[in-house]
């Protein structure tokens, strides 16, 4: 699988389906994926092998006896659902996940290396606006990064 990159805007239809951009679909292996709650009130879409690796690492690095670990497991692993890309390149987003992310009609789809984020358009705009100073500070910390 090549790296998934790009920012796209698509519309969520009345049945809760959204088209995955052709550029991203071309980089994804197969038609079945795992969709779950992400951090920052977005959704994360993973190819099965990436999801398996992430969930395995998460479970191996946490304890069922640690409250914070259980919270992360319940927020990321428990709500995960398998979704399939239909013939028109759409995925159906389950109601519970649409509600979690507050998805309205206008959505933003982000390719982030090995997974995809799906955001409500207005929520993403506000997230970027609210976190601009944090981004600048984080970018400054990467000052020693060389290419």
N, C-alpha and C positions, 0 to 999 in steps of 0.2 A: 504494500500500500504506500502510495506517495503521500507527502505531507498535505494535509487539508488546510487551505488558507483562503481567506477572502471574507468580505462583509457584504451581505446581500439583504435585500428587503423583499419580503413576500407577504401575501395576504392569507390569513387563516379563513377558510370558508365556513359556511354555516354548519357543516357537519364536523368541524374540528380537524380538518385536514389542511396540511400545508405542503406545498411543493418544495422539494429540495432542489437547489440550483443545479443545473446540468454540470457545471464545473466540479462541484463537490461529488455528485453522483458518480461521475467518471473516475474519481479517485477511490471510491468506496468499494470494498470487496463484497459481492453478493447483494441480496435484497433484504436481509433480516438484520435488525439492529436492536440495541437495548437503549431505552429512553428512561431517564430518571431525574429526580430533583437534583439540581446543582446548587452551588453556593451562590449567594447574591440574587436569589429569586429568579434564576433562569433554569432552563432544562439542559441536560447533557445527553447527547446522542452518541453512543459508542458502537463501533463494529464489535461483533461478539468476542473476538480474541482480545481486544483491548479491554472490554468489560471484564472478561474472565481474569485477566492479569490484575486489573485494579481491585476488583472485589476480593481476590485471593490475598493480595498484599494488605488490603485493609483488614481483613479478618485475621491474618497471621500477625499483624502488628498491634492488635488490640485485644483486650480481655473482656469476656462477658461479665466480669465482676467489677469493671470500671464504668461508672455512670457516664462519663463523657464519651467513652468508646461506644457504649450502647446507643447514645444519642446520635452519634455519627452513623452508626450502622442502620439505625431506624430512619434517618433522614436520607441516606444515599442508597443503601442496598435494598431495604424493604419496599420502597415505592417503585423500584425498577420494573419495567414491563417490556416485553418483546414487541416490536413493531415491524411491519413489513412495508417496503416501498411498492406501491401499486404500479400498474402499467403506465400511468401518467406521471410517475415520479413523485407521488405524494405519500406522506405518512399520516395516519390518523393518530392524533394526540389524545390519549384518554382524558376524560373530563377531570379526574382528580389532579392530573399533572397540569392541565390548562389552568385550573383554579389556583394551584400552587404558584405558578409563574405569572398569574394575572394576565394571561394572553388575551389581547383584544384582536381586532381585525388586522392591524398593521404589526408585523413582526420583523425582527432582525435575526438573521442566521449568520453565525460566525464560524468559520473553519479555524480550529486552533490545533494545528499539528496532527494529533491522533484522535481528536473527537470534535464534535460540533456543539455549539451552544445555540439555544433558541430563546430569544428574549421578546417580551412585549416591546414594541417600538418606543413608546413614550418612557417606559421604565429604563430602557437602555440609554436613551438620551439623558435622562436625569442621573443615572448612574455615572456616566462619563462626566457630566457637569459637576456632580458632587465630589468626584474623586480626582479632579484635575490636579490639585496641589499634591495629593498623595502620589499620583503618577509621576509628576515632575521630580519629587524626592526619590522615588524608586529608580527613575532613569538616571538621576545623579549618582546613586550608589553603584550603578553599572559603569561608571566612568573608566574603570580599569579594564573593562572588557575589550579584548582585541579580536579583530577578524582575521 
